[in-house]
């Protein structure tokens, strides 16, 4: 939201529109990151939770680095491939979360 405020102060026209759109896209992205930090670690037993969280974060960093080049490559092949790739990865992540998410609220500590 700070970027919107700065944009309103210093930028006008088309650049302002682009900044607002990017800010609106980043908000749902931050919600996805919240799932990665809260819901996914809960699916692992307590004894390996820290290692599993570290592994997930390492995978996210590698995916972020590879994703920049991949999006550029896919865009030059066909711009619609970028959208389909993001859609496919989002669906795979959603399904994986539904399949592997285990409720641990009423489970004793020995079982987790």
Secondary structure, DSSP 8 states (H G I E B T S, - for coil): -HHHHHHHHH--THHHHHHHHHHHHHHHHHHHHHHHHHHHHHTS-GGGHHHHHHHHHHHHHHHHHHHHHHHHHHHHH-HHHHHHHHHHHHHHHHHHHHHH----TTS-TTT-
